[in-house]
């Protein structure tokens, strides 16, 4: 049992920050992202003896993505209204991308399943086949969800920035908004 716990503890320590960043890309809130990551690790720990070490990262991504989609299906049943808003955590600076806030806000307007596909495809840089496996769907579904998600993301991004969608000369659109893969 101690060896099982040691192996999982190493896996957890090495992957938690990355899982939390994936969670943030999915939900747009650091507190919710941390909760998603914790939920995913709890589920992975429960099956740890059966998890193949060489595919543990893929399994964690799958569990994390499905945990996110589950919260969207079930709504916000676990949230409770409070009289005073709690302090908001300070977001860490992961770089000085000018469009980060606008792109993150636009990503939150994309439907959850399409958002999950976009995050796995473009932020996690997974192939269509890997995303299909993680989400338990066909590659055709991944392709169509990617196309629809990018279209929705572009529209939300351009609406937030007050542009018509055409790039100005010399300007490069943010990575997720450029022509797809």
Backbone as CSV, one residue per row, in Angstrom:
resi,resn,N_x,N_y,N_z,CA_x,CA_y,CA_z,C_x,C_y,C_z
1,UNK,0.828,-1.194,0.000,0.000,0.000,0.000,0.869,1.253,0.000
2,UNK,1.958,1.230,0.755,2.835,2.397,0.821,3.465,2.677,-0.538
3,UNK,3.806,1.617,-1.269,4.410,1.796,-2.587,3.403,2.413,-3.560
4,UNK,2.157,1.975,-3.456,1.088,2.543,-4.289,0.955,4.035,-4.009
5,UNK,0.925,4.394,-2.724,0.783,5.793,-2.337,1.986,6.620,-2.770
6,UNK,3.181,6.062,-2.668,4.388,6.792,-3.087,4.357,7.062,-4.587
7,UNK,3.973,6.064,-5.359,3.894,6.233,-6.806,2.863,7.272,-7.188
8,UNK,1.720,7.245,-6.526,0.689,8.230,-6.828,1.120,9.617,-6.356
9,UNK,1.770,9.698,-5.212,2.221,10.994,-4.692,3.190,11.656,-5.674
10,UNK,4.075,10.882,-6.257,5.003,11.420,-7.259,4.242,11.897,-8.494
11,UNK,3.293,11.098,-8.945,2.474,11.453,-10.108,1.699,12.744,-9.828
12,UNK,1.081,12.821,-8.656,0.307,13.995,-8.271,1.183,15.243,-8.232
13,UNK,2.325,15.149,-7.572,3.216,16.305,-7.443,3.703,16.801,-8.803
14,UNK,3.953,15.881,-9.708,4.485,16.260,-11.020,3.404,16.805,-11.958
15,UNK,2.150,16.437,-11.748,1.108,16.763,-12.730,0.035,17.732,-12.257
16,UNK,-0.007,18.059,-10.962,-1.118,18.857,-10.465,-1.198,20.231,-11.127
17,UNK,-0.092,20.939,-11.230,-0.129,22.277,-11.832,-0.608,22.234,-13.277
18,UNK,-0.163,21.257,-14.030,-0.598,21.130,-15.420,-2.094,20.816,-15.482
19,UNK,-2.568,19.953,-14.600,-3.995,19.621,-14.569,-4.822,20.847,-14.195
20,UNK,-4.317,21.644,-13.287,-5.028,22.862,-12.883,-5.088,23.863,-14.039
21,UNK,-4.012,23.969,-14.809,-4.017,24.868,-15.970,-5.016,24.389,-17.025
22,UNK,-5.098,23.090,-17.240,-6.092,22.552,-18.168,-7.490,22.886,-17.649
23,UNK,-7.697,22.691,-16.361,-8.985,23.012,-15.751,-9.345,24.480,-15.931
24,UNK,-8.360,25.356,-15.796,-8.610,26.791,-15.986,-8.998,27.089,-17.432
25,UNK,-8.323,26.453,-18.352,-8.668,26.664,-19.758,-10.088,26.196,-20.038
26,UNK,-10.527,25.156,-19.348,-11.873,24.641,-19.542,-12.935,25.528,-18.896
27,UNK,-12.685,26.003,-17.674,-13.753,26.688,-16.937,-13.522,28.184,-16.747
28,UNK,-12.284,28.666,-16.871,-12.023,30.102,-16.758,-12.008,30.652,-15.349
29,UNK,-11.896,29.793,-14.347,-11.898,30.222,-12.955,-10.873,29.374,-12.205
30,UNK,-9.909,30.033,-11.561,-8.827,29.284,-10.910,-9.332,28.418,-9.753
31,UNK,-10.307,28.902,-8.996,-10.835,28.100,-7.886,-11.537,26.854,-8.399
32,UNK,-12.367,27.041,-9.419,-13.069,25.900,-10.010,-12.071,24.951,-10.688
33,UNK,-11.030,25.522,-11.288,-10.007,24.695,-11.943,-9.285,23.823,-10.918
34,UNK,-8.982,24.399,-9.768,-8.322,23.612,-8.727,-9.238,22.503,-8.224
35,UNK,-10.517,22.809,-8.091,-11.468,21.787,-7.663,-11.597,20.675,-8.711
36,UNK,-11.614,21.061,-9.984,-11.657,20.060,-11.051,-10.430,19.158,-11.002
37,UNK,-9.262,19.769,-10.834,-8.025,18.991,-10.774,-8.047,18.037,-9.584
38,UNK,-8.490,18.524,-8.440,-8.566,17.667,-7.256,-9.539,16.510,-7.478
39,UNK,-10.682,16.812,-8.065,-11.671,15.766,-8.351,-11.077,14.712,-9.278
40,UNK,-10.368,15.181,-10.301,-9.757,14.242,-11.251,-8.730,13.363,-10.556
41,UNK,-7.902,13.940,-9.705,-6.891,13.145,-9.019,-7.510,12.160,-8.033
42,UNK,-8.613,12.541,-7.398,-9.305,11.607,-6.499,-9.796,10.401,-7.290
43,UNK,-10.368,10.666,-8.460,-10.869,9.570,-9.292,-9.728,8.696,-9.819
44,UNK,-8.626,9.328,-10.187,-7.472,8.561,-10.669,-6.898,7.720,-9.527
45,UNK,-6.829,8.294,-8.325,-6.283,7.562,-7.185,-7.117,6.305,-6.892
46,UNK,-8.425,6.441,-7.022,-9.297,5.297,-6.749,-8.996,4.127,-7.689
47,UNK,-8.542,4.421,-8.884,-8.237,3.366,-9.866,-6.737,3.203,-10.078
48,UNK,-5.924,3.826,-9.250,-4.474,3.844,-9.442,-3.838,2.474,-9.658
49,UNK,-4.219,1.430,-8.923,-3.584,0.127,-9.150,-3.815,-0.412,-10.567
50,UNK,-4.898,0.006,-11.207,-5.216,-0.489,-12.548,-4.722,0.437,-13.660
51,UNK,-4.232,1.608,-13.292,-3.779,2.584,-14.296,-2.389,2.194,-14.785
52,UNK,-2.236,2.112,-16.097,-0.925,1.836,-16.679,-0.097,3.108,-16.610
53,UNK,1.097,3.020,-16.092,1.924,4.210,-15.880,2.236,4.949,-17.176
54,UNK,2.371,4.213,-18.272,2.712,4.865,-19.546,1.525,5.635,-20.128
55,UNK,0.310,5.353,-19.689,-0.868,6.073,-20.184,-1.546,6.887,-19.083
56,UNK,-0.881,7.068,-17.966,-1.475,7.772,-16.829,-1.809,9.226,-17.169
57,UNK,-0.965,9.896,-17.956,-1.237,11.287,-18.331,-2.511,11.386,-19.174
58,UNK,-2.653,10.498,-20.123,-3.845,10.499,-20.980,-5.087,10.184,-20.149
59,UNK,-4.964,9.250,-19.222,-6.094,8.897,-18.368,-6.492,10.097,-17.506
60,UNK,-5.503,10.808,-16.951,-5.789,11.991,-16.137,-6.503,13.054,-16.965
61,UNK,-6.041,13.309,-18.190,-6.696,14.290,-19.071,-8.144,13.902,-19.341
62,UNK,-8.360,12.618,-19.591,-9.715,12.138,-19.854,-10.610,12.351,-18.637
63,UNK,-10.125,11.974,-17.480,-10.906,12.117,-16.252,-11.181,13.595,-15.970
64,UNK,-10.184,14.438,-16.154,-10.337,15.872,-15.917,-11.380,16.473,-16.858
65,UNK,-11.294,16.144,-18.122,-12.238,16.673,-19.107,-13.647,16.187,-18.829
66,UNK,-13.787,14.922,-18.495,-15.123,14.390,-18.201,-15.677,14.967,-16.899
67,UNK,-14.823,15.239,-15.936,-15.282,15.878,-14.697,-15.816,17.277,-15.009
68,UNK,-15.129,17.996,-15.886,-15.606,19.320,-16.298,-16.966,19.207,-16.984
69,UNK,-17.080,18.301,-17.942,-18.339,18.146,-18.662,-19.459,17.709,-17.721
70,UNK,-19.150,16.888,-16.716,-20.154,16.477,-15.732,-20.691,17.682,-14.966
71,UNK,-19.824,18.623,-14.601,-20.291,19.804,-13.859,-21.211,20.643,-14.727
72,UNK,-20.977,20.656,-16.024,-21.833,21.432,-16.920,-23.167,20.747,-17.137
73,UNK,-23.185,19.436,-17.107,-24.443,18.703,-17.265,-25.310,18.822,-16.029
74,UNK,-24.691,18.764,-14.893,-25.433,18.771,-13.632,-25.724,20.173,-13.128
75,UNK,-25.122,21.177,-13.723,-25.325,22.544,-13.262,-24.439,22.853,-12.075
76,UNK,-24.862,23.789,-11.319,-24.054,24.280,-10.197,-24.651,23.881,-8.855
77,UNK,-25.040,22.632,-8.727,-25.725,22.180,-7.521,-24.866,22.323,-6.268
78,UNK,-23.551,22.311,-6.409,-22.689,22.369,-5.226,-22.395,23.785,-4.771
79,UNK,-22.745,24.788,-5.568,-22.480,26.159,-5.174,-23.560,26.637,-4.213
80,UNK,-23.131,27.447,-3.251,-24.053,27.978,-2.256,-23.950,29.495,-2.251
81,UNK,-25.092,30.157,-2.192,-25.101,31.612,-2.120,-24.629,32.037,-0.732
82,UNK,-23.838,33.108,-0.686,-23.334,33.634,0.577,-23.624,35.124,0.638
83,UNK,-23.666,35.662,1.861,-23.967,37.077,2.042,-22.842,37.960,1.511
84,UNK,-21.594,37.554,1.748,-20.451,38.344,1.301,-19.628,37.528,0.319
85,UNK,-19.160,38.193,-0.703,-18.328,37.526,-1.692,-16.955,37.271,-1.077
86,UNK,-16.459,36.029,-1.141,-15.133,35.748,-0.571,-14.035,36.416,-1.406
87,UNK,-12.877,36.567,-0.803,-11.739,37.126,-1.537,-11.445,36.256,-2.737
88,UNK,-11.103,36.893,-3.835,-10.755,36.170,-5.051,-9.253,35.915,-5.064
89,UNK,-8.835,34.707,-5.441,-7.399,34.424,-5.497,-6.750,35.241,-6.619
90,UNK,-5.495,35.562,-6.426,-4.743,36.287,-7.435,-4.285,35.286,-8.480
91,UNK,-4.551,35.599,-9.736,-4.153,34.702,-10.808,-2.655,34.832,-11.058
92,UNK,-1.974,33.715,-11.197,-0.543,33.787,-11.489,-0.314,34.306,-12.897
93,UNK,0.792,34.987,-13.084,1.136,35.517,-14.397,1.847,34.433,-15.187
94,UNK,1.196,33.914,-16.213,1.772,32.861,-17.052,2.308,33.430,-18.349
95,UNK,2.692,34.661,-18.342,3.188,35.291,-19.566,2.436,36.574,-19.795
96,UNK,2.934,37.349,-20.703,2.349,38.659,-20.939,1.662,38.712,-22.290
97,UNK,0.820,37.755,-22.587,0.087,37.773,-23.850,-0.971,38.861,-23.780
98,UNK,-0.976,39.729,-24.768,-1.906,40.855,-24.771,-3.357,40.405,-24.850
99,UNK,-3.632,39.381,-25.597,-5.001,38.955,-25.834,-5.489,37.890,-24.861
100,UNK,-4.707,37.555,-23.858,-5.058,36.455,-22.961,-6.430,36.651,-22.313
101,UNK,-6.693,37.808,-21.752,-7.966,38.032,-21.060,-9.135,37.977,-22.032
102,UNK,-8.999,38.617,-23.181,-10.081,38.622,-24.164,-10.323,37.223,-24.722
103,UNK,-9.254,36.508,-24.974,-9.381,35.159,-25.511,-9.982,34.212,-24.478
104,UNK,-9.584,34.341,-23.223,-10.139,33.514,-22.156,-11.627,33.809,-21.980
105,UNK,-12.004,35.086,-22.019,-13.415,35.459,-21.897,-14.221,34.897,-23.076
106,UNK,-13.656,34.976,-24.263,-14.347,34.445,-25.447,-14.471,32.925,-25.352
107,UNK,-13.441,32.267,-24.837,-13.470,30.807,-24.706,-14.580,30.364,-23.758
108,UNK,-14.878,31.181,-22.756,-15.936,30.835,-21.807,-17.325,30.910,-22.436
109,UNK,-17.444,31.561,-23.594,-18.740,31.649,-24.279,-18.982,30.474,-25.227
110,UNK,-17.960,29.653,-25.416,-18.087,28.471,-26.262,-18.780,27.378,-25.437
111,UNK,-19.736,26.648,-26.017,-20.404,25.569,-25.271,-19.390,24.576,-24.686
112,UNK,-19.696,23.988,-23.525,-18.725,23.154,-22.808,-18.077,22.039,-23.623
113,UNK,-18.832,21.293,-24.392,-18.244,20.180,-25.140,-17.299,20.699,-26.218
114,UNK,-17.684,21.759,-26.912,-16.815,22.351,-27.922,-15.575,22.944,-27.256
115,UNK,-15.752,23.556,-26.093,-14.628,24.125,-25.355,-13.647,23.033,-24.955
116,UNK,-14.174,21.890,-24.500,-13.313,20.769,-24.122,-12.487,20.309,-25.319
117,UNK,-13.125,20.215,-26.480,-12.406,19.808,-27.695,-11.319,20.825,-28.031
118,UNK,-11.638,22.122,-27.976,-10.645,23.152,-28.298,-9.461,23.123,-27.337
119,UNK,-9.755,22.968,-26.052,-8.668,22.928,-25.058,-7.768,21.722,-25.296
120,UNK,-8.365,20.563,-25.518,-7.553,19.365,-25.734,-6.780,19.450,-27.047
121,UNK,-7.404,19.975,-28.098,-6.737,20.049,-29.405,-5.641,21.102,-29.435
122,UNK,-5.946,22.310,-28.978,-5.036,23.425,-29.205,-4.190,23.817,-28.002
123,UNK,-4.679,23.619,-26.809,-3.876,23.952,-25.634,-3.049,22.752,-25.208
124,UNK,-3.673,21.562,-25.219,-2.931,20.351,-24.874,-2.229,19.739,-26.080
125,UNK,-2.526,20.226,-27.282,-1.890,19.789,-28.527,-2.062,18.293,-28.779
126,UNK,-3.281,17.805,-28.524,-3.579,16.400,-28.785,-4.082,16.242,-30.215
127,UNK,-3.912,15.063,-30.754,-4.405,14.771,-32.097,-5.919,14.568,-32.041
128,UNK,-6.541,14.560,-33.193,-7.975,14.319,-33.280,-8.309,12.967,-32.659
129,UNK,-7.505,11.968,-32.943,-7.745,10.623,-32.411,-7.627,10.595,-30.887
130,UNK,-6.644,11.296,-30.337,-6.471,11.324,-28.888,-7.638,12.023,-28.202
131,UNK,-8.124,13.105,-28.804,-9.267,13.819,-28.240,-10.511,12.932,-28.302
132,UNK,-10.701,12.236,-29.413,-11.843,11.338,-29.549,-11.809,10.264,-28.465
133,UNK,-10.642,9.728,-28.217,-10.504,8.707,-27.169,-10.790,9.295,-25.793
134,UNK,-10.264,10.491,-25.530,-10.460,11.129,-24.222,-11.930,11.443,-23.967
135,UNK,-12.650,11.837,-25.000,-14.052,12.215,-24.834,-15.029,11.074,-25.114
136,UNK,-14.506,9.953,-25.601,-15.369,8.818,-25.885,-16.316,9.076,-27.045
137,UNK,-15.784,9.671,-28.112,-16.614,9.952,-29.287,-15.814,9.611,-30.543
138,UNK,-16.388,9.871,-31.706,-15.706,9.567,-32.961,-14.818,10.727,-33.383
139,UNK,-13.904,10.442,-34.311,-13.033,11.509,-34.821,-13.852,12.532,-35.604
140,UNK,-14.905,12.088,-36.265,-15.770,13.022,-36.983,-16.434,14.017,-36.051
141,UNK,-16.841,13.539,-34.870,-17.434,14.422,-33.870,-16.415,15.445,-33.408
142,UNK,-15.181,15.011,-33.184,-14.127,15.933,-32.756,-13.916,17.004,-33.825
143,UNK,-13.871,16.596,-35.082,-13.650,17.559,-36.168,-14.790,18.561,-36.258
144,UNK,-16.020,18.082,-36.179,-17.152,19.009,-36.283,-17.229,19.927,-35.061
145,UNK,-16.956,19.379,-33.865,-16.968,20.196,-32.661,-15.841,21.227,-32.690
146,UNK,-14.707,20.858,-33.277,-13.602,21.805,-33.424,-14.003,22.952,-34.346
147,UNK,-14.577,22.623,-35.485,-14.980,23.653,-36.442,-16.027,24.583,-35.833
148,UNK,-17.037,24.009,-35.200,-18.088,24.832,-34.578,-17.541,25.649,-33.417
149,UNK,-16.675,25.020,-32.619,-16.091,25.722,-31.480,-15.231,26.897,-31.909
150,UNK,-14.424,26.699,-32.955,-13.596,27.803,-33.456,-14.460,28.927,-34.016
151,UNK,-15.537,28.572,-34.693,-16.438,29.583,-35.239,-17.068,30.398,-34.098
152,UNK,-17.529,29.719,-33.062,-18.119,30.398,-31.912,-17.076,31.246,-31.189
153,UNK,-15.871,30.710,-31.038,-14.793,31.434,-30.370,-14.434,32.697,-31.138
154,UNK,-14.305,32.586,-32.452,-13.985,33.758,-33.271,-15.061,34.837,-33.127
155,UNK,-16.317,34.411,-33.218,-17.418,35.373,-33.120,-17.425,36.066,-31.755
156,UNK,-17.241,35.299,-30.683,-17.231,35.874,-29.339,-16.037,36.806,-29.153
157,UNK,-14.894,36.418,-29.668,-13.683,37.228,-29.545,-13.836,38.552,-30.291
158,UNK,-14.329,38.468,-31.506,-14.481,39.683,-32.305,-15.584,40.575,-31.757
159,UNK,-16.633,39.995,-31.212,-17.700,40.793,-30.604,-17.167,41.536,-29.377
160,UNK,-16.339,40.877,-28.593,-15.778,41.508,-27.395,-14.803,42.626,-27.740
161,UNK,-14.134,42.499,-28.868,-13.144,43.501,-29.273,-13.707,44.522,-30.245
162,UNK,-14.968,44.390,-30.594,-15.599,45.343,-31.481,-15.049,45.337,-32.895
163,UNK,-14.620,44.174,-33.371,-14.119,44.064,-34.736,-15.068,43.226,-35.555
164,UNK,-14.924,43.276,-36.864,-15.794,42.504,-37.737,-15.228,41.135,-38.064
165,UNK,-14.074,40.804,-37.511,-13.478,39.498,-37.740,-12.324,39.527,-38.716
166,UNK,-12.162,40.604,-39.458,-11.047,40.717,-40.395,-9.849,41.290,-39.658
167,UNK,-8.719,40.651,-39.794,-7.509,41.127,-39.142,-7.006,42.384,-39.838
168,UNK,-6.462,43.280,-39.040,-5.836,44.459,-39.616,-4.503,44.056,-40.212
169,UNK,-4.053,44.767,-41.254,-2.769,44.417,-41.864,-1.653,44.442,-40.826
170,UNK,-0.823,43.406,-40.874,0.315,43.330,-39.954,-0.025,42.745,-38.604
171,UNK,-1.298,42.458,-38.347,-1.686,41.879,-37.070,-1.913,40.395,-37.225
172,UNK,-1.430,39.638,-36.260,-1.631,38.200,-36.256,-2.707,37.879,-35.245
173,UNK,-3.735,37.086,-35.624,-4.761,36.730,-34.650,-4.182,35.811,-33.583
174,UNK,-4.788,35.780,-32.390,-4.322,34.861,-31.348,-4.325,33.432,-31.877
175,UNK,-3.471,32.559,-31.321,-3.276,31.200,-31.840,-4.553,30.401,-32.052
176,UNK,-5.482,30.410,-31.102,-6.690,29.615,-31.267,-7.592,30.151,-32.369
177,UNK,-7.421,31.428,-32.730,-8.309,32.030,-33.714,-7.763,31.945,-35.119
178,UNK,-6.488,31.582,-35.254,-5.921,31.481,-36.591,-6.483,30.244,-37.287
179,UNK,-6.286,30.166,-38.552,-6.817,29.034,-39.330,-6.445,27.729,-38.646
180,UNK,-7.391,26.822,-38.535,-7.249,25.575,-37.758,-6.168,24.648,-38.244
181,UNK,-6.054,23.575,-37.485,-5.050,22.543,-37.769,-5.637,21.484,-38.619
